[in-house]
Amino acid sequence: MSKKHPQPADVLVGQNIRIYRLQNGLSQGELGRRIGVTFQQIQKYESGTNRVGASRMTEIARVLDVPIMSLFEGPSSTPDASVENTAWSLLTQAHALRLVQAFDRIPNAAARVAIANLVDIIAPARPRRRRTLGN
């Protein structure tokens, strides 16, 4: 008997649930309480381990105040697309989402460039490419 693996669509829906939950400032436990499941079940939905049924998905969308179709949006529009290594999946990490949201609130373009350069210096896994205001 082979072990089941999450399908790309289930992973995408789970990632979107996580992104919208974090944007709303809800813990897994709080979302679970609002829709009548445990935080462990929310973890399984968010990882794509368990599929989200239609009625449960409707409840989740209502609590998160998003259109239900937004839970299907993202980079994985084809069955073979890998969602695991995309920028979209990065937003499922709470601190990454906070960083992007805060970065978006910085009005000064030079400050944005300086922050991007700082992050490039701190995380040298890829070759650094200094950016200027024109890039």
C-alpha positions as CSV (number, residue, x, y, z in Angstrom):
1,M,0.0,0.0,0.0
2,S,1.6,3.3,-1.1
3,K,1.6,6.4,1.1
4,K,-0.7,9.2,-0.2
5,H,1.0,12.4,-1.2
6,P,-0.7,15.7,-1.2
7,Q,-1.9,16.8,-4.6
8,P,-0.7,20.2,-5.9
9,A,-4.2,21.7,-5.7
10,D,-4.6,20.7,-2.1
11,V,-1.2,22.2,-1.2
12,L,-2.1,25.4,-3.0
13,V,-5.4,25.7,-1.2
14,G,-3.6,25.0,2.1
15,Q,-1.0,27.6,1.4
16,N,-3.7,30.2,0.6
17,I,-5.5,29.4,3.8
18,R,-2.3,29.9,5.7
19,I,-1.5,33.2,4.0
20,Y,-5.0,34.6,4.5
21,R,-5.1,33.3,8.1
22,L,-1.8,35.1,8.9
23,Q,-3.0,38.3,7.1
24,N,-6.0,38.2,9.4
25,G,-3.8,37.7,12.5
26,L,-5.4,34.4,13.4
27,S,-3.7,31.5,15.0
28,Q,-4.4,28.0,13.8
29,G,-6.3,27.4,17.0
30,E,-8.5,30.5,16.6
31,L,-9.4,29.6,13.0
32,G,-10.1,26.1,14.1
33,R,-12.4,27.3,16.9
34,R,-14.3,29.6,14.5
35,I,-15.0,26.8,12.0
36,G,-15.4,23.9,14.5
37,V,-12.2,21.9,14.1
38,T,-8.9,21.5,16.0
39,F,-5.8,23.4,15.3
40,Q,-4.3,20.0,14.2
41,Q,-6.9,19.8,11.5
42,I,-6.0,23.3,10.3
43,Q,-2.3,22.2,10.2
44,K,-3.3,19.3,8.0
45,Y,-5.4,21.6,5.7
46,E,-2.5,24.1,5.5
47,S,0.1,21.4,4.6
48,G,-2.2,19.8,2.0
49,T,-2.2,16.5,4.0
50,N,-6.0,16.7,4.3
51,R,-8.3,18.0,1.6
52,V,-10.7,20.7,2.5
53,G,-14.3,19.8,1.8
54,A,-16.6,22.2,0.0
55,S,-18.7,23.2,3.1
56,R,-15.6,23.6,5.3
57,M,-13.9,25.7,2.6
58,T,-16.9,27.9,2.5
59,E,-16.7,28.4,6.2
60,I,-13.0,29.1,6.1
61,A,-13.5,31.7,3.3
62,R,-16.2,33.3,5.4
63,V,-14.1,33.5,8.5
64,L,-11.1,34.8,6.6
65,D,-13.4,37.3,4.7
66,V,-12.1,36.2,1.2
67,P,-13.9,35.0,-1.9
68,I,-13.8,31.2,-2.0
69,M,-12.1,31.3,-5.4
70,S,-9.2,33.2,-3.9
71,L,-8.3,29.9,-2.1
72,F,-7.5,28.4,-5.5
73,E,-5.4,31.2,-6.9
74,G,-1.7,31.1,-7.2
75,P,1.2,29.7,-9.2
76,S,0.0,26.1,-9.4
77,S,-2.4,26.3,-12.4
78,T,-1.1,23.0,-13.9
79,P,-1.1,19.6,-12.2
80,D,2.7,19.2,-12.6
81,A,3.6,22.6,-11.2
82,S,5.6,22.4,-8.0
83,V,4.3,24.8,-5.4
84,E,7.0,24.0,-2.8
85,N,9.8,26.3,-4.1
86,T,7.8,29.3,-5.2
87,A,7.8,32.9,-4.0
88,W,4.1,32.3,-3.3
89,S,4.9,29.5,-0.9
90,L,7.4,31.8,0.9
91,L,4.4,33.9,2.0
92,T,3.2,31.0,4.1
93,Q,6.0,31.7,6.5
94,A,4.7,34.2,9.1
95,H,7.8,36.2,9.3
96,A,8.2,36.4,5.5
97,L,4.6,37.7,5.2
98,R,5.3,40.3,7.9
99,L,8.5,41.4,6.1
100,V,6.7,41.8,2.8
101,Q,3.8,43.7,4.4
102,A,6.2,46.1,6.3
103,F,8.4,46.5,3.2
104,D,5.2,47.6,1.3
105,R,4.6,50.3,3.8
106,I,8.1,52.0,3.3
107,P,7.4,55.1,1.2
108,N,11.1,55.9,0.4
109,A,12.5,54.2,-2.6
110,A,16.1,54.6,-1.4
111,A,15.2,53.0,1.9
112,R,13.7,50.0,0.0
113,V,16.9,49.6,-2.0
114,A,19.0,49.8,1.2
115,I,16.9,47.2,2.9
116,A,17.1,44.9,-0.2
117,N,20.9,45.3,-0.2
118,L,21.1,44.6,3.5
119,V,19.1,41.4,3.1
120,D,21.4,40.4,0.2
121,I,24.4,40.8,2.5
122,I,22.9,38.9,5.4
123,A,21.7,36.0,3.2
124,P,24.7,35.3,0.9
125,A,23.3,31.9,-0.4
126,R,23.1,33.5,-3.9
127,P,25.5,35.8,-5.6
128,R,24.9,39.4,-4.4
129,R,23.7,41.8,-7.0
130,R,23.7,45.4,-5.7
131,R,20.7,47.3,-6.7
132,T,20.5,51.0,-7.5
133,L,17.5,53.3,-7.6
134,G,17.3,52.6,-11.3
135,N,17.1,48.8,-11.0
